[in-house]
């Protein structure tokens, strides 16, 4: 097997860490969104709603970045090329 066709393990571990962050955000974002929508009479309704929506959007972004990094670790050629 040629050296250029191997998986970049550092890049793969970076992608898996990003996917771990994504999973955490996927649980925290919707949970906070549910809590904020159930308590719309509280004074912190708007800030909590904004934070929860931003967390949901960042989960989607981290999913894309993590998957892209993992695919790059499998299919990109050597670092110098």
PDB file of N, CA, C and O in Angstrom, chain B, residues numbered from 101:
ATOM      1  N   UNK B 101       0.844  -1.182   0.000  1.00  0.00           N
ATOM      2  CA  UNK B 101       0.000   0.000   0.000  1.00  0.00           C
ATOM      3  C   UNK B 101       0.887   1.242   0.000  1.00  0.00           C
ATOM      4  O   UNK B 101       1.869   1.306   0.740  1.00  0.00           O
ATOM      5  N   UNK B 102       0.553   2.203  -0.807  1.00  0.00           N
ATOM      6  CA  UNK B 102       1.334   3.430  -0.947  1.00  0.00           C
ATOM      7  C   UNK B 102       1.123   4.329   0.268  1.00  0.00           C
ATOM      8  O   UNK B 102       0.036   4.345   0.845  1.00  0.00           O
ATOM      9  N   UNK B 103       2.135   5.064   0.654  1.00  0.00           N
ATOM     10  CA  UNK B 103       2.066   5.949   1.822  1.00  0.00           C
ATOM     11  C   UNK B 103       1.039   7.067   1.625  1.00  0.00           C
ATOM     12  O   UNK B 103       0.438   7.520   2.600  1.00  0.00           O
ATOM     13  N   UNK B 104       0.827   7.517   0.397  1.00  0.00           N
ATOM     14  CA  UNK B 104      -0.105   8.607   0.132  1.00  0.00           C
ATOM     15  C   UNK B 104      -1.567   8.185   0.272  1.00  0.00           C
ATOM     16  O   UNK B 104      -2.440   9.046   0.376  1.00  0.00           O
ATOM     17  N   UNK B 105      -1.852   6.893   0.278  1.00  0.00           N
ATOM     18  CA  UNK B 105      -3.228   6.425   0.349  1.00  0.00           C
ATOM     19  C   UNK B 105      -3.674   6.100   1.772  1.00  0.00           C
ATOM     20  O   UNK B 105      -4.753   5.534   1.953  1.00  0.00           O
ATOM     21  N   UNK B 106      -2.896   6.432   2.764  1.00  0.00           N
ATOM     22  CA  UNK B 106      -3.242   6.131   4.145  1.00  0.00           C
ATOM     23  C   UNK B 106      -4.104   7.228   4.740  1.00  0.00           C
ATOM     24  O   UNK B 106      -4.105   8.369   4.278  1.00  0.00           O
ATOM     25  N   UNK B 107      -4.839   6.851   5.780  1.00  0.00           N
ATOM     26  CA  UNK B 107      -5.684   7.807   6.493  1.00  0.00           C
ATOM     27  C   UNK B 107      -4.806   8.697   7.363  1.00  0.00           C
ATOM     28  O   UNK B 107      -3.904   8.211   8.045  1.00  0.00           O
ATOM     29  N   UNK B 108      -5.068   9.991   7.338  1.00  0.00           N
ATOM     30  CA  UNK B 108      -4.363  10.936   8.188  1.00  0.00           C
ATOM     31  C   UNK B 108      -4.988  10.866   9.583  1.00  0.00           C
ATOM     32  O   UNK B 108      -6.077  11.395   9.805  1.00  0.00           O
ATOM     33  N   UNK B 109      -4.304  10.220  10.511  1.00  0.00           N
ATOM     34  CA  UNK B 109      -4.875   9.938  11.828  1.00  0.00           C
ATOM     35  C   UNK B 109      -5.065  11.200  12.660  1.00  0.00           C
ATOM     36  O   UNK B 109      -6.013  11.288  13.440  1.00  0.00           O
ATOM     37  N   UNK B 110      -4.174  12.179  12.502  1.00  0.00           N
ATOM     38  CA  UNK B 110      -4.325  13.437  13.237  1.00  0.00           C
ATOM     39  C   UNK B 110      -5.583  14.174  12.778  1.00  0.00           C
ATOM     40  O   UNK B 110      -6.345  14.690  13.595  1.00  0.00           O
ATOM     41  N   UNK B 111      -5.784  14.215  11.486  1.00  0.00           N
ATOM     42  CA  UNK B 111      -6.959  14.885  10.938  1.00  0.00           C
ATOM     43  C   UNK B 111      -8.233  14.132  11.306  1.00  0.00           C
ATOM     44  O   UNK B 111      -9.271  14.747  11.552  1.00  0.00           O
ATOM     45  N   UNK B 112      -8.158  12.815  11.344  1.00  0.00           N
ATOM     46  CA  UNK B 112      -9.310  12.017  11.744  1.00  0.00           C
ATOM     47  C   UNK B 112      -9.672  12.259  13.198  1.00  0.00           C
ATOM     48  O   UNK B 112     -10.852  12.370  13.529  1.00  0.00           O
ATOM     49  N   UNK B 113      -8.682  12.343  14.070  1.00  0.00           N
ATOM     50  CA  UNK B 113      -8.976  12.602  15.482  1.00  0.00           C
ATOM     51  C   UNK B 113      -9.533  14.007  15.679  1.00  0.00           C
ATOM     52  O   UNK B 113     -10.380  14.224  16.545  1.00  0.00           O
ATOM     53  N   UNK B 114      -9.067  14.948  14.890  1.00  0.00           N
ATOM     54  CA  UNK B 114      -9.613  16.303  14.948  1.00  0.00           C
ATOM     55  C   UNK B 114     -11.086  16.308  14.516  1.00  0.00           C
ATOM     56  O   UNK B 114     -11.916  16.981  15.128  1.00  0.00           O
ATOM     57  N   UNK B 115     -11.398  15.560  13.467  1.00  0.00           N
ATOM     58  CA  UNK B 115     -12.780  15.463  13.010  1.00  0.00           C
ATOM     59  C   UNK B 115     -13.682  14.791  14.031  1.00  0.00           C
ATOM     60  O   UNK B 115     -14.827  15.201  14.221  1.00  0.00           O
ATOM     61  N   UNK B 116     -13.162  13.750  14.696  1.00  0.00           N
ATOM     62  CA  UNK B 116     -13.958  13.068  15.718  1.00  0.00           C
ATOM     63  C   UNK B 116     -14.193  13.948  16.937  1.00  0.00           C
ATOM     64  O   UNK B 116     -15.255  13.877  17.555  1.00  0.00           O
ATOM     65  N   UNK B 117     -13.212  14.778  17.289  1.00  0.00           N
ATOM     66  CA  UNK B 117     -13.429  15.740  18.385  1.00  0.00           C
ATOM     67  C   UNK B 117     -14.511  16.739  18.023  1.00  0.00           C
ATOM     68  O   UNK B 117     -15.348  17.085  18.857  1.00  0.00           O
ATOM     69  N   UNK B 118     -14.495  17.208  16.775  1.00  0.00           N
ATOM     70  CA  UNK B 118     -15.522  18.146  16.324  1.00  0.00           C
ATOM     71  C   UNK B 118     -16.898  17.494  16.328  1.00  0.00           C
ATOM     72  O   UNK B 118     -17.892  18.147  16.646  1.00  0.00           O
ATOM     73  N   UNK B 119     -16.965  16.217  15.977  1.00  0.00           N
ATOM     74  CA  UNK B 119     -18.238  15.512  16.025  1.00  0.00           C
ATOM     75  C   UNK B 119     -18.708  15.333  17.467  1.00  0.00           C
ATOM     76  O   UNK B 119     -19.911  15.355  17.727  1.00  0.00           O
ATOM     77  N   UNK B 120     -17.783  15.157  18.403  1.00  0.00           N
ATOM     78  CA  UNK B 120     -18.140  15.086  19.819  1.00  0.00           C
ATOM     79  C   UNK B 120     -18.737  16.394  20.307  1.00  0.00           C
ATOM     80  O   UNK B 120     -19.721  16.396  21.047  1.00  0.00           O
ATOM     81  N   UNK B 121     -18.141  17.511  19.892  1.00  0.00           N
ATOM     82  CA  UNK B 121     -18.689  18.827  20.238  1.00  0.00           C
ATOM     83  C   UNK B 121     -20.067  18.990  19.632  1.00  0.00           C
ATOM     84  O   UNK B 121     -20.966  19.547  20.260  1.00  0.00           O
ATOM     85  N   UNK B 122     -20.234  18.503  18.409  1.00  0.00           N
ATOM     86  CA  UNK B 122     -21.518  18.581  17.730  1.00  0.00           C
ATOM     87  C   UNK B 122     -22.591  17.818  18.497  1.00  0.00           C
ATOM     88  O   UNK B 122     -23.712  18.308  18.636  1.00  0.00           O
ATOM     89  N   UNK B 123     -22.269  16.631  18.996  1.00  0.00           N
ATOM     90  CA  UNK B 123     -23.247  15.839  19.736  1.00  0.00           C
ATOM     91  C   UNK B 123     -23.659  16.548  21.017  1.00  0.00           C
ATOM     92  O   UNK B 123     -24.837  16.544  21.376  1.00  0.00           O
ATOM     93  N   UNK B 124     -22.705  17.154  21.708  1.00  0.00           N
ATOM     94  CA  UNK B 124     -23.033  17.905  22.924  1.00  0.00           C
ATOM     95  C   UNK B 124     -23.955  19.072  22.593  1.00  0.00           C
ATOM     96  O   UNK B 124     -24.936  19.310  23.298  1.00  0.00           O
ATOM     97  N   UNK B 125     -23.647  19.799  21.524  1.00  0.00           N
ATOM     98  CA  UNK B 125     -24.482  20.929  21.128  1.00  0.00           C
ATOM     99  C   UNK B 125     -25.866  20.482  20.667  1.00  0.00           C
ATOM    100  O   UNK B 125     -26.846  21.207  20.842  1.00  0.00           O
ATOM    101  N   UNK B 126     -25.948  19.283  20.076  1.00  0.00           N
ATOM    102  CA  UNK B 126     -27.237  18.765  19.631  1.00  0.00           C
ATOM    103  C   UNK B 126     -28.172  18.453  20.803  1.00  0.00           C
ATOM    104  O   UNK B 126     -29.392  18.459  20.638  1.00  0.00           O
ATOM    105  N   UNK B 127     -27.618  18.185  21.966  1.00  0.00           N
ATOM    106  CA  UNK B 127     -28.456  17.958  23.135  1.00  0.00           C
ATOM    107  C   UNK B 127     -28.755  19.248  23.896  1.00  0.00           C
ATOM    108  O   UNK B 127     -29.878  19.455  24.354  1.00  0.00           O
ATOM    109  N   UNK B 128     -27.755  20.111  24.031  1.00  0.00           N
ATOM    110  CA  UNK B 128     -27.934  21.336  24.816  1.00  0.00           C
ATOM    111  C   UNK B 128     -28.855  22.326  24.112  1.00  0.00           C
ATOM    112  O   UNK B 128     -29.732  22.909  24.748  1.00  0.00           O
ATOM    113  N   UNK B 129     -28.669  22.524  22.800  1.00  0.00           N
ATOM    114  CA  UNK B 129     -29.462  23.508  22.062  1.00  0.00           C
ATOM    115  C   UNK B 129     -30.963  23.260  22.107  1.00  0.00           C
ATOM    116  O   UNK B 129     -31.708  24.140  22.538  1.00  0.00           O
ATOM    117  N   UNK B 130     -31.436  22.088  21.674  1.00  0.00           N
ATOM    118  CA  UNK B 130     -32.877  21.837  21.721  1.00  0.00           C
ATOM    119  C   UNK B 130     -33.448  21.795  23.139  1.00  0.00           C
ATOM    120  O   UNK B 130     -34.604  22.163  23.347  1.00  0.00           O
ATOM    121  N   UNK B 131     -32.650  21.350  24.118  1.00  0.00           N
ATOM    122  CA  UNK B 131     -33.131  21.343  25.503  1.00  0.00           C
ATOM    123  C   UNK B 131     -33.377  22.764  25.989  1.00  0.00           C
ATOM    124  O   UNK B 131     -34.416  23.049  26.585  1.00  0.00           O
ATOM    125  N   UNK B 132     -32.425  23.655  25.738  1.00  0.00           N
ATOM    126  CA  UNK B 132     -32.618  25.057  26.127  1.00  0.00           C
ATOM    127  C   UNK B 132     -33.749  25.704  25.340  1.00  0.00           C
ATOM    128  O   UNK B 132     -34.477  26.538  25.879  1.00  0.00           O
ATOM    129  N   UNK B 133     -33.905  25.336  24.085  1.00  0.00           N
ATOM    130  CA  UNK B 133     -34.996  25.872  23.279  1.00  0.00           C
ATOM    131  C   UNK B 133     -36.344  25.448  23.857  1.00  0.00           C
ATOM    132  O   UNK B 133     -37.267  26.258  23.943  1.00  0.00           O
ATOM    133  N   UNK B 134     -36.455  24.203  24.247  1.00  0.00           N
ATOM    134  CA  UNK B 134     -37.691  23.711  24.859  1.00  0.00           C
ATOM    135  C   UNK B 134     -37.972  24.422  26.176  1.00  0.00           C
ATOM    136  O   UNK B 134     -39.110  24.803  26.452  1.00  0.00           O
ATOM    137  N   UNK B 135     -36.935  24.597  26.986  1.00  0.00           N
ATOM    138  CA  UNK B 135     -37.116  25.288  28.262  1.00  0.00           C
ATOM    139  C   UNK B 135     -37.522  26.742  28.070  1.00  0.00           C
ATOM    140  O   UNK B 135     -38.375  27.257  28.793  1.00  0.00           O
ATOM    141  N   UNK B 136     -36.918  27.390  27.109  1.00  0.00           N
ATOM    142  CA  UNK B 136     -37.234  28.803  26.898  1.00  0.00           C
ATOM    143  C   UNK B 136     -38.625  28.983  26.310  1.00  0.00           C
ATOM    144  O   UNK B 136     -39.301  29.957  26.644  1.00  0.00           O
ATOM    145  N   UNK B 137     -39.076  28.080  25.446  1.00  0.00           N
ATOM    146  CA  UNK B 137     -40.410  28.210  24.863  1.00  0.00           C
ATOM    147  C   UNK B 137     -41.514  27.858  25.862  1.00  0.00           C
ATOM    148  O   UNK B 137     -42.647  28.319  25.725  1.00  0.00           O
ATOM    149  N   UNK B 138     -41.185  27.049  26.857  1.00  0.00           N
ATOM    150  CA  UNK B 138     -42.173  26.736  27.888  1.00  0.00           C
ATOM    151  C   UNK B 138     -42.290  27.818  28.941  1.00  0.00           C
ATOM    152  O   UNK B 138     -43.288  27.866  29.660  1.00  0.00           O
ATOM    153  N   UNK B 139     -41.303  28.684  29.051  1.00  0.00           N
ATOM    154  CA  UNK B 139     -41.298  29.744  30.062  1.00  0.00           C
ATOM    155  C   UNK B 139     -41.281  31.113  29.401  1.00  0.00           C
ATOM    156  O   UNK B 139     -40.405  31.928  29.689  1.00  0.00           O
ATOM    157  N   UNK B 140     -42.236  31.372  28.520  1.00  0.00           N
ATOM    158  CA  UNK B 140     -42.217  32.633  27.787  1.00  0.00           C
ATOM    159  C   UNK B 140     -42.665  33.830  28.623  1.00  0.00           C
ATOM    160  O   UNK B 140     -42.604  34.959  28.137  1.00  0.00           O
ATOM    161  N   UNK B 141     -43.107  33.625  29.851  1.00  0.00           N
ATOM    162  CA  UNK B 141     -43.489  34.741  30.719  1.00  0.00           C
ATOM    163  C   UNK B 141     -42.347  35.190  31.629  1.00  0.00           C
ATOM    164  O   UNK B 141     -42.499  36.171  32.358  1.00  0.00           O
ATOM    165  N   UNK B 142     -41.225  34.507  31.603  1.00  0.00           N
ATOM    166  CA  UNK B 142     -40.076  34.846  32.448  1.00  0.00           C
ATOM    167  C   UNK B 142     -39.273  35.993  31.829  1.00  0.00           C
ATOM    168  O   UNK B 142     -39.342  36.214  30.620  1.00  0.00           O
ATOM    169  N   UNK B 143     -38.509  36.726  32.655  1.00  0.00           N
ATOM    170  CA  UNK B 143     -37.751  37.870  32.126  1.00  0.00           C
ATOM    171  C   UNK B 143     -36.566  37.481  31.227  1.00  0.00           C
ATOM    172  O   UNK B 143     -36.134  38.287  30.403  1.00  0.00           O
ATOM    173  N   UNK B 144     -36.042  36.273  31.373  1.00  0.00           N
ATOM    174  CA  UNK B 144     -34.902  35.849  30.549  1.00  0.00           C
ATOM    175  C   UNK B 144     -35.331  35.067  29.316  1.00  0.00           C
ATOM    176  O   UNK B 144     -34.532  34.321  28.751  1.00  0.00           O
ATOM    177  N   UNK B 145     -36.567  35.224  28.896  1.00  0.00           N
ATOM    178  CA  UNK B 145     -37.093  34.471  27.760  1.00  0.00           C
ATOM    179  C   UNK B 145     -36.334  34.777  26.474  1.00  0.00           C
ATOM    180  O   UNK B 145     -35.872  33.857  25.799  1.00  0.00           O
ATOM    181  N   UNK B 146     -36.199  36.044  26.125  1.00  0.00           N
ATOM    182  CA  UNK B 146     -35.557  36.440  24.858  1.00  0.00           C
ATOM    183  C   UNK B 146     -34.065  36.071  24.833  1.00  0.00           C
ATOM    184  O   UNK B 146     -33.612  35.485  23.850  1.00  0.00           O
ATOM    185  N   UNK B 147     -33.285  36.394  25.881  1.00  0.00           N
ATOM    186  CA  UNK B 147     -31.860  36.000  25.817  1.00  0.00           C
ATOM    187  C   UNK B 147     -31.663  34.487  25.739  1.00  0.00           C
ATOM    188  O   UNK B 147     -30.798  34.013  25.001  1.00  0.00           O
ATOM    189  N   UNK B 148     -32.452  33.733  26.488  1.00  0.00           N
ATOM    190  CA  UNK B 148     -32.322  32.286  26.455  1.00  0.00           C
ATOM    191  C   UNK B 148     -32.754  31.717  25.110  1.00  0.00           C
ATOM    192  O   UNK B 148     -32.168  30.747  24.630  1.00  0.00           O
ATOM    193  N   UNK B 149     -33.772  32.311  24.500  1.00  0.00           N
ATOM    194  CA  UNK B 149     -34.217  31.886  23.182  1.00  0.00           C
ATOM    195  C   UNK B 149     -33.134  32.142  22.133  1.00  0.00           C
ATOM    196  O   UNK B 149     -32.882  31.295  21.277  1.00  0.00           O
ATOM    197  N   UNK B 150     -32.505  33.295  22.202  1.00  0.00           N
ATOM    198  CA  UNK B 150     -31.432  33.631  21.251  1.00  0.00           C
ATOM    199  C   UNK B 150     -30.242  32.689  21.419  1.00  0.00           C
ATOM    200  O   UNK B 150     -29.692  32.199  20.433  1.00  0.00           O
ATOM    201  N   UNK B 151     -29.844  32.437  22.667  1.00  0.00           N
ATOM    202  CA  UNK B 151     -28.715  31.547  22.928  1.00  0.00           C
ATOM    203  C   UNK B 151     -29.009  30.140  22.446  1.00  0.00           C
ATOM    204  O   UNK B 151     -28.146  29.493  21.854  1.00  0.00           O
ATOM    205  N   UNK B 152     -30.223  29.657  22.694  1.00  0.00           N
ATOM    206  CA  UNK B 152     -30.560  28.294  22.284  1.00  0.00           C
ATOM    207  C   UNK B 152     -30.611  28.157  20.765  1.00  0.00           C
ATOM    208  O   UNK B 152     -30.197  27.130  20.227  1.00  0.00           O
ATOM    209  N   UNK B 153     -31.109  29.166  20.071  1.00  0.00           N
ATOM    210  CA  UNK B 153     -31.116  29.115  18.608  1.00  0.00           C
ATOM    211  C   UNK B 153     -29.688  29.149  18.054  1.00  0.00           C
ATOM    212  O   UNK B 153     -29.374  28.450  17.091  1.00  0.00           O
ATOM    213  N   UNK B 154     -28.834  29.960  18.664  1.00  0.00           N
ATOM    214  CA  UNK B 154     -27.432  29.998  18.236  1.00  0.00           C
ATOM    215  C   UNK B 154     -26.730  28.665  18.488  1.00  0.00           C
ATOM    216  O   UNK B 154     -25.900  28.244  17.683  1.00  0.00           O
ATOM    217  N   UNK B 155     -27.056  27.997  19.598  1.00  0.00           N
ATOM    218  CA  UNK B 155     -26.472  26.688  19.871  1.00  0.00           C
ATOM    219  C   UNK B 155     -26.942  25.649  18.853  1.00  0.00           C
ATOM    220  O   UNK B 155     -26.160  24.795  18.436  1.00  0.00           O
ATOM    221  N   UNK B 156     -28.194  25.715  18.458  1.00  0.00           N
ATOM    222  CA  UNK B 156     -28.707  24.777  17.440  1.00  0.00           C
ATOM    223  C   UNK B 156     -28.024  25.016  16.091  1.00  0.00           C
ATOM    224  O   UNK B 156     -27.658  24.067  15.398  1.00  0.00           O
ATOM    225  N   UNK B 157     -27.859  26.270  15.731  1.00  0.00           N
ATOM    226  CA  UNK B 157     -27.180  26.593  14.470  1.00  0.00           C
ATOM    227  C   UNK B 157     -25.716  26.160  14.522  1.00  0.00           C
ATOM    228  O   UNK B 157     -25.187  25.644  13.538  1.00  0.00           O
ATOM    229  N   UNK B 158     -25.059  26.368  15.668  1.00  0.00           N
ATOM    230  CA  UNK B 158     -23.654  25.964  15.779  1.00  0.00           C
ATOM    231  C   UNK B 158     -23.516  24.441  15.756  1.00  0.00           C
ATOM    232  O   UNK B 158     -22.488  23.931  15.310  1.00  0.00           O
ATOM    233  N   UNK B 159     -24.525  23.702  16.226  1.00  0.00           N
ATOM    234  CA  UNK B 159     -24.482  22.243  16.128  1.00  0.00           C
ATOM    235  C   UNK B 159     -24.498  21.804  14.667  1.00  0.00           C
ATOM    236  O   UNK B 159     -23.778  20.881  14.287  1.00  0.00           O
ATOM    237  N   UNK B 160     -25.307  22.456  13.857  1.00  0.00           N
ATOM    238  CA  UNK B 160     -25.372  22.126  12.440  1.00  0.00           C
ATOM    239  C   UNK B 160     -24.051  22.465  11.752  1.00  0.00           C
ATOM    240  O   UNK B 160     -23.568  21.701  10.916  1.00  0.00           O
ATOM    241  N   UNK B 161     -23.473  23.603  12.102  1.00  0.00           N
ATOM    242  CA  UNK B 161     -22.193  24.015  11.515  1.00  0.00           C
ATOM    243  C   UNK B 161     -21.083  23.046  11.914  1.00  0.00           C
ATOM    244  O   UNK B 161     -20.267  22.658  11.078  1.00  0.00           O
ATOM    245  N   UNK B 162     -21.048  22.651  13.199  1.00  0.00           N
ATOM    246  CA  UNK B 162     -20.026  21.710  13.655  1.00  0.00           C
ATOM    247  C   UNK B 162     -20.201  20.336  13.014  1.00  0.00           C
ATOM    248  O   UNK B 162     -19.219  19.632  12.780  1.00  0.00           O
ATOM    249  N   UNK B 163     -21.442  19.952  12.729  1.00  0.00           N
ATOM    250  CA  UNK B 163     -21.684  18.699  12.023  1.00  0.00           C
ATOM    251  C   UNK B 163     -21.056  18.743  10.638  1.00  0.00           C
ATOM    252  O   UNK B 163     -20.385  17.795  10.229  1.00  0.00           O
ATOM    253  N   UNK B 164     -21.268  19.823   9.922  1.00  0.00           N
ATOM    254  CA  UNK B 164     -20.698  19.967   8.582  1.00  0.00           C
ATOM    255  C   UNK B 164     -19.168  19.985   8.634  1.00  0.00           C
ATOM    256  O   UNK B 164     -18.511  19.305   7.845  1.00  0.00           O
ATOM    257  N   UNK B 165     -18.607  20.755   9.553  1.00  0.00           N
ATOM    258  CA  UNK B 165     -17.155  20.864   9.651  1.00  0.00           C
ATOM    259  C   UNK B 165     -16.543  19.526  10.059  1.00  0.00           C
ATOM    260  O   UNK B 165     -15.516  19.121   9.515  1.00  0.00           O
ATOM    261  N   UNK B 166     -17.167  18.843  11.012  1.00  0.00           N
ATOM    262  CA  UNK B 166     -16.645  17.554  11.464  1.00  0.00           C
ATOM    263  C   UNK B 166     -16.670  16.501  10.369  1.00  0.00           C
ATOM    264  O   UNK B 166     -15.690  15.783  10.167  1.00  0.00           O
ATOM    265  N   UNK B 167     -17.789  16.407   9.663  1.00  0.00           N
ATOM    266  CA  UNK B 167     -17.872  15.436   8.571  1.00  0.00           C
ATOM    267  C   UNK B 167     -16.899  15.767   7.450  1.00  0.00           C
ATOM    268  O   UNK B 167     -16.290  14.871   6.865  1.00  0.00           O
ATOM    269  N   UNK B 168     -16.754  17.045   7.154  1.00  0.00           N
ATOM    270  CA  UNK B 168     -15.813  17.456   6.123  1.00  0.00           C
ATOM    271  C   UNK B 168     -14.380  17.097   6.516  1.00  0.00           C
ATOM    272  O   UNK B 168     -13.598  16.654   5.675  1.00  0.00           O
ATOM    273  N   UNK B 169     -14.041  17.282   7.772  1.00  0.00           N
ATOM    274  CA  UNK B 169     -12.695  16.953   8.243  1.00  0.00           C
ATOM    275  C   UNK B 169     -12.446  15.452   8.184  1.00  0.00           C
ATOM    276  O   UNK B 169     -11.362  15.018   7.794  1.00  0.00           O
ATOM    277  N   UNK B 170     -13.437  14.659   8.568  1.00  0.00           N
ATOM    278  CA  UNK B 170     -13.287  13.206   8.522  1.00  0.00           C
ATOM    279  C   UNK B 170     -13.127  12.722   7.085  1.00  0.00           C
ATOM    280  O   UNK B 170     -12.286  11.866   6.810  1.00  0.00           O
ATOM    281  N   UNK B 171     -13.916  13.255   6.177  1.00  0.00           N
ATOM    282  CA  UNK B 171     -13.798  12.867   4.765  1.00  0.00           C
ATOM    283  C   UNK B 171     -12.443  13.286   4.212  1.00  0.00           C
ATOM    284  O   UNK B 171     -11.829  12.545   3.444  1.00  0.00           O
ATOM    285  N   UNK B 172     -11.972  14.472   4.600  1.00  0.00           N
ATOM    286  CA  UNK B 172     -10.649  14.908   4.156  1.00  0.00           C
ATOM    287  C   UNK B 172      -9.553  13.979   4.654  1.00  0.00           C
ATOM    288  O   UNK B 172      -8.579  13.730   3.943  1.00  0.00           O
ATOM    289  N   UNK B 173      -9.705  13.463   5.872  1.00  0.00           N
ATOM    290  CA  UNK B 173      -8.667  12.575   6.404  1.00  0.00           C
ATOM    291  C   UNK B 173      -8.618  11.266   5.621  1.00  0.00           C
ATOM    292  O   UNK B 173      -7.560  10.642   5.537  1.00  0.00           O
ATOM    293  N   UNK B 174      -9.737  10.842   5.050  1.00  0.00           N
ATOM    294  CA  UNK B 174      -9.753   9.601   4.277  1.00  0.00           C
ATOM    295  C   UNK B 174      -9.261   9.796   2.851  1.00  0.00           C
ATOM    296  O   UNK B 174      -8.512   8.963   2.340  1.00  0.00           O
ATOM    297  N   UNK B 175      -9.667  10.876   2.202  1.00  0.00           N
ATOM    298  CA  UNK B 175      -9.484  10.979   0.766  1.00  0.00           C
ATOM    299  C   UNK B 175      -8.439  11.977   0.295  1.00  0.00           C
ATOM    300  O   UNK B 175      -8.092  11.951  -0.886  1.00  0.00           O
ATOM    301  N   UNK B 176      -7.923  12.844   1.134  1.00  0.00           N
ATOM    302  CA  UNK B 176      -6.896  13.785   0.700  1.00  0.00           C
ATOM    303  C   UNK B 176      -5.572  13.058   0.557  1.00  0.00           C
ATOM    304  O   UNK B 176      -5.260  12.125   1.298  1.00  0.00           O
ATOM    305  N   UNK B 177      -4.820  13.508  -0.404  1.00  0.00           N
ATOM    306  CA  UNK B 177      -3.483  12.940  -0.617  1.00  0.00           C
ATOM    307  C   UNK B 177      -2.530  13.504   0.412  1.00  0.00           C
ATOM    308  O   UNK B 177      -2.971  14.157   1.358  1.00  0.00           O
ATOM    309  N   UNK B 178      -1.261  13.277   0.262  1.00  0.00           N
ATOM    310  CA  UNK B 178      -0.250  13.711   1.221  1.00  0.00           C
ATOM    311  C   UNK B 178      -0.333  15.185   1.537  1.00  0.00           C
ATOM    312  O   UNK B 178      -0.868  15.972   0.756  1.00  0.00           O
ATOM    313  N   UNK B 179       0.209  15.560   2.702  1.00  0.00           N
ATOM    314  CA  UNK B 179       0.106  16.947   3.155  1.00  0.00           C
ATOM    315  C   UNK B 179       0.853  17.914   2.258  1.00  0.00           C
ATOM    316  O   UNK B 179       0.439  19.066   2.129  1.00  0.00           O
ATOM    317  N   UNK B 180       1.922  17.490   1.643  1.00  0.00           N
ATOM    318  CA  UNK B 180       2.722  18.364   0.816  1.00  0.00           C
ATOM    319  C   UNK B 180       2.181  18.528  -0.592  1.00  0.00           C
ATOM    320  O   UNK B 180       2.710  19.333  -1.358  1.00  0.00           O
ATOM    321  N   UNK B 181       1.149  17.794  -0.953  1.00  0.00           N
ATOM    322  CA  UNK B 181       0.681  17.834  -2.341  1.00  0.00           C
ATOM    323  C   UNK B 181      -0.624  18.548  -2.464  1.00  0.00           C
ATOM    324  O   UNK B 181      -1.159  18.672  -3.567  1.00  0.00           O
TER     325      UNK B 181
END
